Amino acid sequence: MYQINDRVILETFLGDVKQSDIDIDSDKENYSLLIGRCGVILDINEKDKQVLILFDESLDDLGLINHNDIKNSLWIYKSDIKKLV
């Protein structure tokens, strides 16, 4: 269904639509701030049902922690995204 270089939008984060529904440890890990934001799929992990998304926005500017070697990218569950046409 998804392929590398597909443009996607984050519709939910960990299945939740509202930021207030998500249990987070700190504001720097409030990745629900990315709901409604777009990016490009860089890699696909079929086993874990995740895709590596390079977001259009800077995670630093949003105050979020970058966990990956590629800046502004995060592994996101496929169930949380929608392909843009």
C-alpha positions in Angstrom: 0.0 0.0 0.0 2.7 2.5 1.0 5.9 3.0 -1.0 9.1 5.0 -0.5 8.6 8.7 -1.5 4.9 8.6 -1.0 3.6 11.9 0.6 1.5 11.2 3.7 -0.3 13.1 6.4 -0.3 12.1 10.1 -3.9 11.6 11.0 -3.4 10.2 14.5 -0.5 9.4 16.8 -0.5 6.0 18.4 -4.1 5.7 17.4 -5.3 8.9 19.2 -6.7 11.9 17.5 -6.4 14.5 20.3 -3.2 15.5 22.0 -4.9 15.3 25.4 -5.6 11.6 25.0 -1.9 10.7 24.7 0.1 9.9 27.8 3.5 11.6 27.4 6.5 12.0 29.6 7.5 15.5 28.5 6.6 18.3 26.0 9.7 17.2 24.0 8.0 13.8 23.4 4.6 15.2 22.5 4.7 13.9 18.9 0.9 14.3 18.7 1.9 17.9 17.7 2.6 16.4 14.3 -1.0 15.4 13.8 -2.2 17.1 10.6 1.4 17.6 9.3 2.8 16.1 6.1 6.0 14.3 5.1 7.6 11.8 2.8 8.2 8.1 3.4 11.9 7.3 3.5 11.8 3.7 4.6 9.3 0.9 5.4 9.5 -1.7 8.1 6.9 -4.3 7.2 7.6 -6.4 10.3 6.8 -3.6 12.8 4.1 -2.1 10.5 5.9 1.3 10.5 7.2 3.8 8.0 10.1 6.3 8.5 8.6 9.7 7.7 10.7 12.8 6.9 8.4 15.6 8.1 8.1 18.9 6.3 8.4 20.8 9.6 11.5 20.9 11.8 11.1 18.8 14.9 13.5 21.2 16.6 11.3 24.2 15.8 8.3 22.3 17.4 10.4 21.5 20.5 10.5 17.7 19.8 13.3 15.3 20.3 14.9 13.9 17.1 15.6 10.1 17.7 16.8 9.1 14.2 20.0 9.6 12.2 18.0 11.5 9.6 16.9 14.8 11.2 13.2 15.6 11.3 12.3 11.9 10.7 10.3 9.5 12.9 9.1 5.9 12.7 5.3 6.1 12.6 2.8 3.3 12.5 1.1 2.9 9.1 -2.3 2.9 10.9 -1.6 6.6 11.9 -1.1 8.0 8.4 -2.9 8.6 5.1 -1.4 8.7 1.7 -1.8 12.1 -0.1 -2.9 12.1 -3.7 
